[in-house]
């Protein structure tokens, strides 16, 4: 039986955050990585991680608490981890690209994100499978899509291409507004160029 769209979309976005933070941390140590590309990926990750976690704290967690008994305490713990990550993201944004402080901050963000997702998924994914209806998820997903930061948004397509199967890509792109979906080929080309500039290809 195919997994619900809620689980598919969440899993792919989480894997994007894992891959993106790892790519940034590794690129800071890559001698040929272009500073402009480093900064672009940094801004993309910071804006998207903040948006993702704010959407969870403000909208998804209250929804899950209503329908999934016993989740309030673990969800509150996850919000605390979001606050820890916010402080690390502040340090990442403040660090000059190309400096040792930038590499350290990128590695710190990577480690926090990976640890946080390892804590979050055993709570969130079963709740999505068992308690959140397709309609409730579609409403939440539509809100997320309508408020996602535009900064270097094309990179999401590049990460989706690396993470998702062809069938999963159809679901992900099918959920995008039509004007955005029409730009996907251009976004793919832009993402490949940025990944190359980071030394990731």
C-alpha positions in Angstrom: 0.0 0.0 0.0 1.5 3.4 -0.9 2.3 5.7 1.9 0.1 8.7 2.5 1.0 12.0 0.7 1.6 13.5 4.2 4.4 11.0 4.9 5.9 11.1 1.4 6.1 14.9 1.4 7.4 15.1 4.9 10.0 12.4 4.3 11.3 14.0 1.1 11.5 17.5 2.7 13.4 16.0 5.7 15.8 14.2 3.5 16.3 17.6 1.6 17.3 19.2 4.9 19.6 16.3 5.7 21.2 16.5 2.2 21.3 20.3 2.1 23.0 20.8 5.5 25.5 18.0 4.7 26.2 19.6 1.3 26.8 23.0 2.9 29.1 21.7 5.6 31.1 19.7 3.1 31.3 22.6 0.6 32.7 25.0 3.3 35.8 22.7 3.3 35.9 22.4 -0.5 38.7 24.6 -1.8 37.0 25.3 -5.2 33.5 26.1 -3.8 32.3 29.5 -5.0 31.4 31.9 -2.3 28.3 33.1 -4.0 27.0 29.5 -4.3 27.8 28.9 -0.6 25.9 32.0 0.4 22.9 31.0 -1.8 22.7 27.5 -0.3 23.1 29.0 3.2 20.2 31.5 2.7 18.0 28.8 1.2 18.6 26.4 4.1 18.1 29.1 6.8 14.9 30.5 5.3 13.4 27.0 4.6 14.4 25.5 8.0 12.8 28.4 9.8 9.7 28.3 7.7 9.4 24.5 8.0 9.7 24.6 11.8 7.5 27.6 12.3 4.8 25.9 10.2 5.1 22.8 12.4 5.0 24.7 15.7 2.2 27.0 14.7 -0.1 24.7 12.6 0.9 21.1 12.4 1.6 20.4 16.1 -1.8 21.8 17.3 -3.5 19.7 14.6 -1.7 16.5 15.7 -2.3 17.1 19.4 -6.1 17.3 18.7 -6.2 13.9 17.0 -3.3 11.9 18.4 -3.4 11.3 22.2 -0.1 11.4 24.0 1.8 13.5 21.5 1.7 16.8 23.3 4.9 16.2 25.4 7.1 14.9 22.6 5.9 17.6 20.3 6.8 20.2 22.9 10.3 18.7 23.2 10.6 19.0 19.4 9.7 22.7 19.6 12.5 23.1 22.1 14.9 21.6 19.5 13.5 24.0 16.9 14.6 26.8 19.3 18.0 25.3 19.6 18.3 25.2 15.8 17.2 28.8 15.5 20.1 29.9 17.6 22.5 27.9 15.4 20.9 29.3 12.3 21.5 32.8 13.6 25.2 32.0 14.0 25.3 30.5 10.5 23.8 33.7 9.0 26.3 35.9 10.9 29.4 34.0 9.8 31.3 35.4 6.8 31.3 33.0 3.9 34.7 31.4 3.4 35.8 32.0 7.0 36.5 29.2 9.5 33.5 30.4 11.6 31.3 29.7 8.6 32.5 26.1 8.3 32.0 25.6 12.0 28.5 27.0 12.0 27.5 25.0 9.0 28.7 21.8 10.7 26.8 22.7 13.8 23.6 23.2 11.9 24.1 19.9 10.1 24.6 18.0 13.3 21.6 19.6 15.0 19.3 19.0 12.0 20.3 15.4 11.6 19.8 14.7 15.4 16.5 16.6 15.4 15.1 14.6 12.5 16.1 11.4 14.2 14.0 12.5 17.2 11.1 13.9 15.2 10.3 11.2 12.7 9.5 8.4 15.1 6.8 10.8 16.6 5.6 12.6 13.5 5.5 9.9 10.8 3.2 7.4 12.7 0.9 10.3 13.7 0.6 11.4 10.1 -0.1 7.8 8.9 -2.6 7.0 11.6 -4.4 10.2 12.6 -4.1 13.1 10.1 -6.7 12.9 7.3 -5.8 13.6 3.7 -8.0 16.7 3.8 -6.3 18.1 6.9 -2.9 17.5 5.3 -3.8 19.1 2.0 -4.9 22.2 3.9 -1.7 22.3 5.8 0.4 21.6 2.7 -1.4 24.3 0.7 -0.6 26.8 3.5 3.1 25.8 3.5 3.3 26.1 -0.3 1.7 29.5 -0.3 4.1 30.9 2.3 7.4 29.2 1.4 10.3 31.6 1.1 11.2 32.5 -2.5 14.9 32.7 -1.7 16.8 30.3 -4.1 13.6 28.2 -4.2 14.9 26.5 -7.3 17.3 24.5 -5.1 14.3 22.5 -3.8 13.8 21.0 -7.2 17.4 20.1 -7.5 17.3 18.3 -4.1 14.0 16.6 -5.0 15.6 15.2 -8.1 18.4 13.7 -6.0 16.1 12.3 -3.3 12.7 11.3 -4.8 11.7 8.5 -7.1 10.0 9.4 -10.4 6.6 8.6 -8.9 7.3 10.7 -5.8 8.4 13.6 -8.1 5.1 13.4 -9.8 3.3 13.8 -6.5 5.6 16.6 -5.3 5.5 18.6 -8.6 1.8 17.9 -9.0 1.1 19.7 -5.8 2.8 22.9 -6.9 0.8 25.8 -8.4 0.8 25.6 -12.2 2.9 28.8 -12.7 5.6 27.3 -10.5 5.4 23.8 -12.1 6.0 25.3 -15.5 9.4 26.7 -14.2 10.6 23.3 -13.1 12.9 22.6 -16.1 14.6 26.0 -15.6 14.9 25.3 -11.8 16.6 22.0 -12.5 19.2 23.7 -14.7 19.9 26.4 -12.1 20.2 23.8 -9.3 22.7 21.7 -11.3 24.8 24.8 -11.9 24.8 25.7 -8.2 25.6 22.2 -7.1 28.5 22.2 -9.5 29.8 25.5 -8.2 29.7 24.0 -4.7 31.8 21.1 -5.8 28.9 18.7 -5.1 28.9 17.2 -8.6 
